[in-house]
Amino acid sequence: MKTILVPTDFSEHANYALDLARQLAVKHGMEIKLMHVVEQPSAPYITAVSGGMHDQLGNVYVMRFIEKVKAQLEVITSELAKEGIESEYQIKIGNPYRNISTEIKKEPSELIIMGTHGTTGIDEMLVGSNTEKVVRNAHCPVITLKGPVTLEDINDLVFAASYFDRGEYMALELKNLQQLFEAKIHLLTINTPSNFLSERDGMSNLLQFAKEHHLQDYTVNIYNDLMEEEGIRHFAEDRQADMIVMATHGRTGIGHLLSGSLSEQVVNHADLPVITFPLRAKKSNPVKDVVL
């Protein structure tokens, strides 16, 4: 991995993401790409602050805000340069998710790090967050975190999987992440009442995956819980793990609504940092989902 994309709004959570990116950049000689998206102010807001001179003063407002953002990003890149970290930034106007997605497709980064507050209740059902959308659709690993992370304290990664299709690609991504953090991998399958597998068969699947793809420094684990998402979080807490790793199919539209997204649930509810990576390899034929 050579480049890290860090979307930032200069919030506390965004700064947590930037700090982890900084630590990884120092350790592995990686470049950081910063992105800030200026959301276009709504017409009612511009009218209220401009006394009716909508277009002219609206443009002035946006340009002044961009200058302020540019100054903040210049300070950050200057500080990164003092640590020998190569960095660049860009400022976009519009919807954060759309701009991040466009950047990913145009100049693919190898890792995205984002801060997130998480969502619950009706917000989770109806609104969703930009972070969730990036997790669902990114074509590279995404690290989401809700608090500060010290790289030296990352020693145990929980990799939760109940299926091993695309095993070779899955194992390759897992090895890359293990190397990035120099950590032990805890392979995990969750048993639930509605999706039960005997411990003998579950352990056999995990061991076969590990041996077939020559994994190193790992454990295999079966954990029983009522719900898969809760089981992943509870196992990570019991193991005192430092990060949760999950693969995602990146379903969208009706396919996403019907299947739900375990990865997004874990990103929302887990206190630990979560790393997600897509099972859609760049050279493969993606699964066709029904989209709205």
C-alpha positions as CSV (number, residue, x, y, z in Angstrom):
1,M,0.0,0.0,0.0
2,K,1.3,3.4,-1.0
3,T,-1.5,6.0,-0.7
4,I,-4.1,6.8,2.0
5,L,-7.2,8.9,1.3
6,V,-8.4,10.8,4.3
7,P,-11.7,12.7,3.9
8,T,-11.8,15.4,6.5
9,D,-14.2,18.0,7.9
10,F,-11.7,19.0,10.6
11,S,-13.9,17.5,13.3
12,E,-12.6,15.6,16.2
13,H,-13.4,12.2,14.6
14,A,-11.8,13.3,11.3
15,N,-8.7,14.2,13.2
16,Y,-8.6,10.7,14.7
17,A,-8.5,9.3,11.2
18,L,-5.8,11.7,10.1
19,D,-3.6,10.8,13.1
20,L,-3.8,7.1,12.3
21,A,-3.0,7.9,8.6
22,R,0.0,9.9,9.8
23,Q,1.3,7.0,11.9
24,L,0.9,4.5,9.1
25,A,2.6,7.0,6.6
26,V,5.6,7.4,8.9
27,K,5.9,3.6,9.5
28,H,5.4,2.5,5.9
29,G,6.5,5.5,3.8
30,M,2.9,6.1,2.5
31,E,1.5,9.2,1.0
32,I,-1.6,10.9,2.4
33,K,-4.3,12.5,0.2
34,L,-6.6,14.8,2.1
35,M,-10.1,15.7,0.8
36,H,-12.5,18.3,2.1
37,V,-16.0,18.6,0.5
38,V,-17.7,22.0,0.8
39,E,-21.4,21.3,0.8
40,Q,-23.3,23.9,-1.3
41,P,-25.4,26.0,1.1
42,S,-29.2,25.8,0.5
43,A,-31.1,28.6,-1.2
44,P,-33.2,29.5,1.9
45,Y,-30.0,29.9,4.0
46,I,-28.3,32.1,1.4
47,T,-31.4,34.2,1.0
48,A,-31.5,34.7,4.8
49,V,-27.9,35.8,5.2
50,S,-27.8,37.8,2.0
51,G,-31.0,39.8,2.2
52,G,-32.2,38.4,-1.1
53,M,-29.1,38.9,-3.2
54,H,-29.0,35.1,-3.7
55,D,-26.5,34.3,-6.4
56,Q,-23.9,37.0,-5.9
57,L,-23.5,36.8,-2.1
58,G,-24.0,33.0,-2.2
59,N,-20.9,32.7,-4.4
60,V,-19.0,35.1,-2.2
61,Y,-19.9,33.0,0.9
62,V,-18.7,29.8,-0.8
63,M,-15.4,31.3,-2.0
64,R,-14.6,32.8,1.4
65,F,-15.3,29.4,3.0
66,I,-13.1,27.7,0.5
67,E,-10.2,30.1,1.3
68,K,-10.6,29.3,5.0
69,V,-10.6,25.5,4.2
70,K,-7.5,25.9,2.0
71,A,-5.7,27.6,4.8
72,Q,-6.5,24.8,7.2
73,L,-5.4,22.2,4.8
74,E,-2.1,24.1,4.1
75,V,-1.4,24.0,7.8
76,I,-2.0,20.2,7.9
77,T,0.2,19.4,4.9
78,S,2.9,21.7,6.3
79,E,2.9,19.7,9.6
80,L,3.0,16.4,7.7
81,A,6.0,17.6,5.7
82,K,7.9,18.2,8.9
83,E,7.6,14.5,9.6
84,G,8.8,13.6,6.1
85,I,5.3,12.6,4.9
86,E,4.3,13.4,1.3
87,S,0.8,14.8,1.1
88,E,-1.6,16.6,-1.1
89,Y,-5.1,18.0,-0.7
90,Q,-8.1,18.8,-2.8
91,I,-11.3,20.8,-2.1
92,K,-14.6,19.8,-3.8
93,I,-18.0,21.4,-3.8
94,G,-21.2,19.3,-3.5
95,N,-22.2,16.0,-1.8
96,P,-19.4,14.4,0.3
97,Y,-20.2,10.8,-0.7
98,R,-20.4,11.5,-4.4
99,N,-17.2,13.4,-4.4
100,I,-15.4,10.8,-2.4
101,S,-16.7,8.1,-4.8
102,T,-15.6,10.0,-7.9
103,E,-12.1,10.4,-6.4
104,I,-11.9,6.7,-5.7
105,K,-12.8,5.8,-9.2
106,K,-10.6,8.5,-10.8
107,E,-7.4,7.9,-8.8
108,P,-7.9,4.7,-6.8
109,S,-6.3,4.9,-3.3
110,E,-5.2,1.8,-1.6
111,L,-6.6,2.6,1.7
112,I,-9.3,5.0,3.1
113,I,-9.4,6.1,6.7
114,M,-12.5,7.9,8.0
115,G,-13.8,9.0,11.4
116,T,-17.4,8.2,12.1
117,H,-19.9,9.0,14.9
118,G,-22.1,5.9,14.1
119,T,-25.9,6.1,13.8
120,T,-28.7,4.4,15.7
121,G,-32.5,4.1,15.6
122,I,-34.5,5.9,13.0
123,D,-31.4,7.8,11.7
124,E,-29.7,4.5,10.9
125,M,-32.8,3.2,9.0
126,L,-33.7,6.3,7.0
127,V,-30.7,8.5,6.7
128,G,-27.5,6.5,6.7
129,S,-24.1,8.2,6.8
130,N,-21.5,9.1,4.2
131,T,-19.2,6.7,5.9
132,E,-21.6,3.8,5.5
133,K,-22.0,4.5,1.8
134,V,-18.3,4.6,1.3
135,V,-17.9,1.3,3.2
136,R,-20.6,-0.2,1.0
137,N,-19.2,0.9,-2.3
138,A,-15.4,1.4,-1.9
139,H,-13.1,-0.7,-4.1
140,C,-10.3,-0.7,-1.4
141,P,-10.1,-1.3,2.3
142,V,-11.8,1.3,4.5
143,I,-10.8,1.9,8.2
144,T,-13.5,3.6,10.2
145,L,-12.9,4.7,13.8
146,K,-14.7,6.6,16.5
147,G,-11.7,7.4,18.8
148,P,-8.0,7.9,18.9
149,V,-5.8,4.9,17.8
150,T,-2.2,4.3,18.6
151,L,-0.5,2.1,16.0
152,E,1.7,0.3,18.5
153,D,-1.3,-0.9,20.4
154,I,-2.8,-2.7,17.4
155,N,-1.8,-6.3,18.1
156,D,-5.0,-8.4,17.5
157,L,-7.3,-8.3,14.5
158,V,-10.6,-10.2,14.5
159,F,-11.6,-11.3,11.1
160,A,-15.2,-12.3,11.0
161,A,-16.5,-14.5,8.1
162,S,-19.2,-17.1,7.7
163,Y,-18.4,-17.8,4.1
164,F,-15.1,-18.1,2.1
165,D,-16.1,-17.5,-1.5
166,R,-13.5,-15.6,-3.3
167,G,-11.1,-17.2,-0.8
168,E,-7.9,-16.3,-2.6
169,Y,-8.7,-12.6,-2.9
170,M,-10.0,-12.6,0.7
171,A,-6.8,-14.1,2.0
172,L,-4.6,-11.7,0.0
173,E,-6.4,-8.7,1.4
174,L,-6.2,-10.2,4.9
175,K,-2.5,-10.8,4.6
176,N,-1.9,-7.2,3.4
177,L,-3.8,-5.8,6.4
178,Q,-2.0,-8.1,8.8
179,Q,1.3,-6.9,7.4
180,L,0.2,-3.3,7.6
181,F,-0.4,-3.6,11.3
182,E,2.0,-6.4,12.2
183,A,-0.8,-8.1,14.1
184,K,-2.2,-11.6,14.9
185,I,-5.4,-12.6,13.1
186,H,-8.2,-14.3,14.9
187,L,-10.4,-16.0,12.4
188,L,-14.0,-16.1,13.6
189,T,-17.3,-17.7,12.7
190,I,-20.4,-16.7,14.7
191,N,-23.0,-19.4,15.4
192,T,-26.6,-18.1,15.8
193,P,-29.8,-20.1,16.4
194,S,-31.0,-19.4,12.9
195,N,-27.6,-20.1,11.3
196,F,-26.0,-22.9,13.2
197,L,-22.9,-24.9,12.3
198,S,-21.4,-27.6,14.4
199,E,-18.1,-26.6,16.1
200,R,-16.4,-29.5,14.3
201,D,-17.4,-28.3,10.9
202,G,-16.9,-24.6,11.7
203,M,-13.4,-25.1,12.9
204,S,-12.6,-27.3,9.9
205,N,-13.7,-24.6,7.5
206,L,-11.5,-22.0,9.3
207,L,-8.5,-24.3,9.4
208,Q,-8.9,-25.2,5.8
209,F,-9.1,-21.5,4.7
210,A,-6.0,-20.7,6.8
211,K,-3.9,-23.7,5.6
212,E,-5.0,-23.4,2.0
213,H,-3.9,-19.8,1.8
214,H,-0.8,-20.1,4.0
215,L,-1.9,-17.7,6.7
216,Q,0.6,-17.1,9.5
217,D,0.2,-16.0,13.2
218,Y,-3.6,-16.8,13.5
219,T,-6.1,-18.5,15.7
220,V,-9.5,-20.1,14.8
221,N,-12.6,-19.5,16.8
222,I,-16.3,-20.4,16.9
223,Y,-18.5,-18.1,19.0
224,N,-22.2,-18.5,19.9
225,D,-24.5,-15.6,20.2
226,L,-28.1,-14.6,19.4
227,M,-27.2,-12.3,16.5
228,E,-24.1,-12.3,14.2
229,E,-23.4,-8.6,14.6
230,E,-23.6,-8.8,18.4
231,G,-21.5,-12.0,18.4
232,I,-18.7,-10.3,16.5
233,R,-18.6,-7.3,18.9
234,H,-18.9,-9.6,22.0
235,F,-16.1,-11.9,20.8
236,A,-13.8,-8.9,20.1
237,E,-14.5,-7.5,23.6
238,D,-13.9,-10.9,25.2
239,R,-10.6,-11.3,23.3
240,Q,-9.7,-7.7,24.0
241,A,-9.0,-7.3,20.3
242,D,-7.9,-4.0,18.8
243,M,-9.7,-4.0,15.4
244,I,-12.4,-5.8,13.6
245,V,-11.9,-6.9,10.0
246,M,-14.8,-7.7,7.7
247,A,-15.3,-8.4,4.0
248,T,-18.3,-6.9,2.2
249,H,-20.1,-7.7,-1.1
250,G,-21.0,-4.1,-1.6
251,R,-24.6,-4.7,-2.4
252,T,-26.7,-1.7,-3.4
253,G,-30.4,-0.9,-4.0
254,I,-32.9,-3.7,-3.4
255,G,-30.2,-6.2,-2.9
256,H,-28.8,-4.2,-0.1
257,L,-32.2,-3.6,1.5
258,L,-33.1,-7.3,1.4
259,S,-29.8,-8.7,2.6
260,G,-28.9,-5.9,5.0
261,S,-25.3,-5.1,5.6
262,L,-23.6,-6.8,8.5
263,S,-20.5,-4.7,7.9
264,E,-22.4,-1.5,8.2
265,Q,-24.1,-2.7,11.4
266,V,-20.7,-3.4,12.9
267,V,-19.3,-0.1,11.8
268,N,-22.2,1.7,13.4
269,H,-22.3,-0.2,16.7
270,A,-18.7,-1.3,17.5
271,D,-16.6,0.9,19.6
272,L,-13.4,-0.6,18.1
273,P,-12.0,0.5,14.8
274,V,-13.4,-1.5,11.9
275,I,-11.6,-2.4,8.6
276,T,-13.8,-3.4,5.7
277,F,-12.7,-4.6,2.3
278,P,-14.7,-5.5,-0.8
279,L,-14.9,-9.0,-2.2
280,R,-15.2,-7.5,-5.7
281,A,-11.7,-7.7,-7.1
282,K,-10.9,-5.1,-9.8
283,K,-10.5,-7.7,-12.6
284,S,-13.5,-9.8,-11.6
285,N,-17.1,-9.7,-12.8
286,P,-19.1,-8.1,-10.0
287,V,-22.3,-9.6,-8.8
288,K,-25.3,-7.9,-10.6
289,D,-27.7,-6.5,-8.0
290,V,-31.1,-5.0,-8.7
291,V,-30.8,-1.3,-8.2
292,L,-33.5,1.3,-7.6
